[in-house]
Amino acid sequence: MAALNPWRELRSARYGLLLALMCLGIWLNAADTLVTVTIMPSVARAIGGYEWFGWTVAAYLVGSILASACAARLAGDFGIRRMTILFGLVYAAGCALGALAPAMPLFVLGRFVQGIGAGAIVALCYIAIPGNFPERVWPAVFGAISAIWGIATLLGPLLGGLFATGQHWRTLFWLFAAQALIFAALIRWLAAADGQVDAAKGIPARQLALLLSSVTALGSAGLVTHTFVAGALVVASAGGFLWLLSIDRVSQVRLLPRDAANLKSAAGQGYFIIFATEAAAIGFSVYGAAFLQAIHGLSALLAGFILGGIAAGWTVTALLVSRGGAGRDALWLRLGIGIITAGIVFGSWAVPRGAPAVAALAMLLLGSGFGLAWAFIAKAIIGGLKGEERDAGSTAIPTAQLIGGAFGSAGAGAMAAALGFREGIDAERAIRIGPLLFLIFLPFGLAALAAAFKLARRL
């Protein structure tokens, strides 16, 4: 009976509390972005530093990349449980830095530390599933974890909106620090003994250092006032990223599969689509709520829910195609990336110039494109890799997404500074030239669309 009804087994005393604890670990990461983008205008009003807006997302994502790339190796060397406790404490420390920050640079440092903690916790939770749950209930466990991301779509903006007024945003960071401490404390008592971890041999240190340097250069372009220096930082960032791909392809320990940099391969095209679409769209997550509040006078709660339309559209369409999308892989891939591109164009007008309801429609459209295409991009990538690289290729899919988000958010911050939003979001200026901020990476979206048509021919 338990095999036929895995949820009954998961509700038992043996597994129920442990599943809830793992869901708490996933929640710490899933809710973070929507909570943060909702409260960021309040944070900037309290401690200044509008020019650091892009960094609040980029630093978190870079921290997540660094940690997730090292999590399996650390778990193999020191044990899953010990490392999960450690990174729960790291996440709590990052929250504390954010809560205590008197100025934006320290707040960004806190976001980086939070990202390290969250990225490692998510990776370690996935690694721990085989050792803590019988194989017969794995699908239900993964289903429960996936549901947390949908719940975060609703509760993330709600929490951000409730705590956005005055200095209450600091309380929100203390709340998440407390959740992380509870998570770390309970792991000691609920998690099973550490099992064997098939960790990768070594850590791609050179690639990670180049990634950190490249994102730092791009984000720093928004912090300098000299045009030539800013331009040089952008060029250095692009060169560093290309160098990263070149080194990664010939390294023994890689961050991405060998074919990731080969745009003639199915895997290379798929990874590029993921990177490019995430980079092209993340500007809405970074600046959308701030624009909506400045232009329309919306509450943080309502602005957060409008931005949450991206996640909501993604979730709904992903469920729809999972039920009836079989045999139409190429169609959903082309349609999804086409809708993302259209959503970027529509959203770049709707957020600064349209009514709030129109902006909400644009965010739903944008998220729907991701939901339509994502599973088929992943399928094409994994199917295009050789057997020995498929496991690494699967874990590299979220890594490519994080890298795209880090570059996109840093680039959006640099563009915002260039457009005159260094000291804040002026409503008149936002309406007049705001669309340019959200169109900065549209060429990436168009390139992703071209790659999607090429990849679709392989499906």
C-alpha positions in Angstrom: 0.0 0.0 0.0 2.8 2.4 0.8 4.3 1.9 -2.6 1.0 2.7 -4.2 0.5 5.8 -2.0 3.9 7.3 -1.3 2.3 10.3 0.4 0.9 8.1 3.2 4.4 6.9 3.9 5.9 10.5 3.7 3.3 11.6 6.3 4.5 9.0 8.7 6.5 10.0 11.8 9.6 8.5 10.3 9.7 10.7 7.2 7.2 13.5 7.7 9.3 15.8 9.8 12.4 15.2 7.7 10.5 16.1 4.5 9.2 19.2 6.2 12.8 20.1 7.2 14.1 19.7 3.6 11.2 21.8 2.3 12.3 24.5 4.8 15.8 24.4 3.3 14.4 24.8 -0.2 12.1 27.6 1.0 15.1 29.6 2.2 16.3 29.9 -1.4 12.9 29.8 -3.2 11.4 32.8 -1.3 14.6 34.9 -1.2 14.5 36.5 -4.6 10.8 37.6 -4.5 11.1 38.8 -0.9 14.2 40.8 -1.7 12.9 42.5 -4.9 9.8 43.5 -3.0 11.6 45.2 -0.2 14.6 46.7 -2.2 13.0 50.1 -2.7 12.5 50.3 1.1 16.1 49.2 1.7 17.4 51.8 -0.7 15.3 54.6 0.9 16.7 53.6 4.3 20.4 53.1 3.6 20.9 54.6 0.1 22.8 53.0 -2.7 20.5 52.8 -5.7 23.5 52.2 -7.9 24.0 48.9 -6.1 20.6 47.5 -7.0 21.9 45.1 -9.6 24.5 43.9 -7.2 21.8 42.8 -4.6 20.8 40.1 -7.1 24.1 39.4 -8.8 26.0 38.9 -5.5 23.4 36.4 -4.3 23.5 34.5 -7.6 27.3 34.4 -7.7 27.4 33.1 -4.2 24.9 30.4 -5.1 27.1 29.4 -8.1 30.2 29.1 -6.0 28.6 27.1 -3.3 26.6 24.7 -5.5 29.8 24.0 -7.5 31.6 22.9 -4.4 28.7 21.3 -2.4 29.1 17.7 -3.6 32.9 17.7 -3.1 32.5 19.2 0.5 29.8 16.7 1.3 32.0 13.8 0.1 35.0 15.1 2.2 33.2 16.2 5.4 29.7 14.6 5.3 26.3 15.9 4.2 24.9 16.5 7.6 27.9 18.5 8.9 28.0 20.6 5.7 24.3 21.3 5.8 24.6 22.5 9.4 27.5 24.7 8.4 25.8 26.3 5.4 22.6 26.9 7.4 24.7 28.9 9.8 26.4 30.7 6.8 22.9 31.6 5.5 21.9 33.0 8.9 25.1 35.0 9.0 24.3 36.6 5.6 20.8 37.5 6.8 22.3 39.1 9.9 24.7 41.2 7.8 21.7 42.4 5.7 19.7 43.2 8.8 22.5 45.2 10.4 23.8 46.9 7.3 24.2 50.7 7.7 25.0 51.1 4.0 24.5 49.2 0.7 28.0 47.7 0.3 27.6 45.8 3.5 24.1 44.8 2.5 25.5 43.4 -0.8 28.1 41.5 1.1 25.3 40.0 3.2 23.5 39.0 0.0 26.7 37.3 -1.2 27.0 35.3 2.0 23.3 34.4 1.8 23.8 33.2 -1.7 26.6 30.9 -0.6 24.4 29.4 2.2 21.3 29.0 0.0 23.1 27.5 -3.0 24.8 24.9 -0.8 21.7 24.1 1.2 19.7 23.4 -2.0 22.4 21.2 -3.5 22.9 19.3 -0.2 19.2 18.7 0.2 19.0 17.1 -3.2 22.2 15.1 -2.5 20.7 13.9 0.8 17.4 12.5 -0.6 18.8 9.0 -1.6 20.3 8.5 1.8 17.2 9.6 3.8 14.2 8.3 1.8 13.5 5.0 0.1 13.5 5.0 -3.7 9.8 4.2 -3.9 8.9 7.7 -2.5 11.5 9.8 -4.4 9.0 11.1 -7.0 6.7 12.4 -4.2 9.7 14.0 -2.4 10.7 15.8 -5.5 7.1 16.8 -6.1 6.9 18.3 -2.6 10.2 20.2 -3.1 8.9 21.6 -6.5 5.7 22.7 -4.8 7.7 24.9 -2.5 8.8 27.1 -5.4 5.1 27.6 -6.3 4.3 28.5 -2.7 7.1 31.0 -2.6 5.5 32.7 -5.6 2.6 33.6 -3.4 4.2 34.1 0.0 7.4 35.8 -1.1 5.8 39.1 -2.2 3.3 38.8 0.7 6.1 38.7 3.3 8.1 41.4 1.5 5.0 43.6 1.3 4.2 43.2 5.0 7.7 44.0 6.1 8.6 46.7 3.6 7.4 49.8 5.5 9.9 51.8 7.5 12.7 49.8 8.9 10.7 46.6 9.2 12.6 45.1 6.3 15.4 44.5 8.8 13.0 42.3 10.9 12.3 40.2 7.8 16.0 39.4 7.5 16.1 38.4 11.2 13.1 36.2 10.5 14.9 34.3 7.8 18.0 34.1 9.9 15.9 32.4 12.6 14.5 30.0 10.1 18.0 29.1 9.0 19.1 28.5 12.6 16.1 26.2 13.2 16.9 24.3 10.0 20.6 23.9 11.0 19.6 22.8 14.6 17.0 20.2 13.5 19.2 18.7 10.7 21.4 17.3 13.5 18.6 15.3 15.0 16.5 14.4 12.0 18.9 13.6 9.2 20.1 10.0 8.7 23.8 9.1 9.0 25.9 10.3 6.1 26.2 7.9 3.2 28.6 7.6 0.3 28.6 10.7 -1.9 29.8 10.4 -5.5 31.4 13.8 -5.5 33.3 15.3 -8.4 37.0 15.1 -8.2 38.2 18.6 -7.4 36.6 22.0 -7.6 36.7 24.2 -10.8 38.6 27.0 -8.9 40.0 28.8 -12.0 36.6 29.0 -13.7 34.9 30.1 -10.5 37.5 32.8 -10.0 37.1 34.0 -13.5 33.3 34.0 -13.1 33.5 36.1 -9.9 36.0 38.5 -11.6 33.8 38.9 -14.7 30.6 39.6 -12.8 32.4 42.0 -10.5 33.8 43.9 -13.5 30.4 44.2 -15.1 28.7 45.2 -11.9 31.4 47.7 -11.1 30.7 49.5 -14.4 27.6 50.9 -12.7 29.6 52.3 -9.8 32.1 54.4 -11.7 31.4 57.8 -13.2 34.1 57.8 -15.9 32.6 56.6 -19.2 35.9 55.2 -20.5 36.5 53.2 -17.3 33.0 51.9 -17.3 33.3 50.8 -20.9 36.7 49.1 -20.2 35.1 47.2 -17.3 32.3 45.9 -19.6 34.8 44.8 -22.2 36.9 43.1 -19.5 33.8 41.3 -18.2 33.0 39.9 -21.7 36.6 38.9 -22.2 36.7 37.2 -18.8 33.6 35.2 -19.5 34.9 34.0 -22.9 38.2 33.0 -21.3 36.2 31.1 -18.6 34.5 29.0 -21.4 37.9 28.4 -23.1 39.5 27.2 -19.9 36.5 25.1 -18.8 36.4 23.2 -22.1 40.0 21.8 -21.7 40.0 21.4 -17.9 40.0 18.1 -16.2 37.6 19.5 -13.6 34.8 21.5 -15.4 32.1 23.8 -14.3 30.0 22.9 -17.4 30.1 19.9 -19.8 32.7 20.1 -22.5 30.1 20.8 -25.3 28.7 23.8 -23.3 30.8 26.3 -25.3 30.2 24.5 -28.7 27.3 26.4 -30.2 27.0 23.8 -33.0 26.1 21.1 -30.6 22.6 20.5 -29.1 24.0 20.9 -25.6 25.8 24.2 -26.4 22.7 25.7 -28.0 20.6 24.7 -25.1 22.9 26.1 -22.5 23.2 29.3 -24.5 19.4 29.7 -24.6 19.2 29.3 -20.9 22.0 31.8 -20.2 20.8 34.3 -22.7 17.1 34.3 -21.8 17.8 34.5 -18.1 20.3 37.4 -18.7 17.7 39.2 -20.9 14.8 38.9 -18.5 16.2 39.3 -15.1 16.2 43.1 -15.3 12.5 43.0 -14.5 13.2 41.2 -11.3 15.9 43.7 -10.3 14.1 46.9 -11.1 10.5 46.1 -11.9 9.2 46.6 -8.3 11.1 49.8 -7.8 9.7 51.3 -11.1 6.1 50.3 -10.3 6.3 51.9 -6.8 8.0 55.1 -8.1 5.7 55.6 -11.1 2.3 54.4 -9.9 2.8 54.8 -6.1 2.0 51.1 -5.6 2.5 49.4 -2.3 5.5 47.0 -2.0 3.0 44.2 -1.6 1.2 44.9 -4.9 4.4 45.6 -6.8 5.8 42.3 -5.5 2.8 40.4 -6.6 3.0 41.9 -10.1 6.6 40.8 -10.4 5.6 37.4 -9.0 3.6 37.0 -12.2 6.8 35.7 -13.9 7.0 32.8 -11.5 3.2 32.2 -11.7 3.2 32.1 -15.5 6.2 29.8 -15.5 4.6 27.3 -13.1 1.2 27.2 -14.8 2.5 26.7 -18.4 5.1 24.2 -17.2 2.3 22.1 -15.7 0.1 22.4 -18.8 2.8 21.2 -21.2 3.8 18.4 -18.8 0.3 17.0 -19.1 -0.2 17.4 -22.8 3.0 18.4 -24.5 4.3 15.0 -25.5 5.5 14.8 -29.2 5.5 18.6 -29.6 8.9 19.4 -28.3 10.0 21.5 -31.2 6.8 23.5 -31.2 6.9 24.3 -27.4 10.6 25.2 -27.6 10.1 27.7 -30.5 6.9 29.1 -29.1 8.3 29.5 -25.6 11.5 31.4 -26.6 9.4 33.5 -29.0 7.0 34.4 -26.1 10.0 35.3 -23.9 11.4 37.6 -26.5 7.9 39.2 -27.0 7.5 39.5 -23.3 10.8 41.4 -22.9 9.7 43.9 -25.6 6.2 44.2 -24.2 7.4 44.4 -20.6 10.0 47.0 -21.4 7.1 49.3 -22.4 4.5 48.1 -19.9 6.4 48.4 -16.7 7.4 52.1 -17.1 4.5 53.3 -19.2 1.6 50.9 -18.9 -1.1 50.5 -16.2 -0.3 48.1 -13.4 -2.7 45.6 -14.8 -0.9 45.7 -18.2 2.5 45.3 -16.4 1.1 42.2 -14.6 0.0 40.8 -18.0 3.5 41.4 -19.4 5.1 39.5 -16.5 2.7 36.6 -16.8 3.5 36.5 -20.6 7.2 36.5 -19.9 7.0 33.7 -17.3 4.8 31.7 -19.6 7.5 31.5 -22.2 9.9 30.1 -19.7 7.4 27.5 -18.6 6.6 26.4 -22.1 10.2 25.9 -23.2 12.2 25.0 -20.2 11.6 21.2 -20.0 12.3 20.8 -23.7 15.5 22.8 -23.5 16.6 20.5 -20.6 15.6 17.4 -22.6 17.6 18.5 -25.6 20.7 19.3 -23.5 20.7 15.9 -21.7 19.9 14.0 -24.9 22.7 15.8 -26.7 25.4 14.8 -24.1 27.4 11.6 -24.0 26.4 9.1 -21.3 29.3 9.9 -19.0 28.5 13.6 -19.0 24.7 13.4 -18.6 24.8 13.7 -14.8 27.1 16.7 -14.8 25.1 18.1 -17.7 21.9 18.0 -15.7 23.3 19.8 -12.7 24.9 22.4 -15.1 21.4 23.5 -16.3 20.6 25.5 -13.1 24.3 26.7 -13.1 23.9 28.2 -16.6 20.7 29.9 -15.4 22.4 31.3 -12.3 25.3 32.6 -14.5 22.9 34.3 -16.9 21.1 35.9 -14.0 24.3 37.1 -12.4 25.5 38.7 -15.6 22.1 40.1 -16.4 21.5 41.7 -13.0 25.0 43.2 -13.0 24.5 44.5 -16.5 21.1 46.0 -15.6 22.7 47.8 -12.7 25.4 49.3 -15.0 22.7 50.4 -17.5 20.6 51.9 -14.7 23.6 54.0 -13.6 24.3 55.1 -17.2 20.6 56.2 -17.6 20.7 58.4 -14.5 19.1 56.1 -11.9 22.2 56.2 -9.7 20.5 58.2 -6.9 17.0 56.8 -7.2 14.1 56.2 -9.5 12.6 59.5 -10.7 9.1 58.8 -12.1 9.4 61.2 -15.0 12.8 59.9 -16.1 11.6 56.3 -15.6 8.6 56.8 -17.9 10.7 58.7 -20.5 13.8 56.4 -20.8 13.0 53.5 -18.6 12.3 51.1 -21.5 16.0 51.2 -22.4 16.9 49.7 -19.0 14.8 46.6 -19.7 15.9 46.3 -23.3 19.7 46.2 -22.6 19.9 42.4 -23.2 17.2 42.1 -25.8 19.9 41.1 -28.4 20.6 38.1 -26.1 16.9 37.3 -26.3 16.9 37.5 -30.1 20.1 35.4 -30.3 18.4 32.8 -28.0 15.4 32.8 -30.4 17.7 32.0 -33.4 19.4 29.3 -31.4 16.0 27.8 -30.4 15.0 27.5 -34.1 18.3 25.7 -34.7 17.9 23.4 -31.7 14.2 22.7 -32.6 15.4 21.1 -35.8 17.2 18.4 -33.8 14.1 17.4 -31.8 
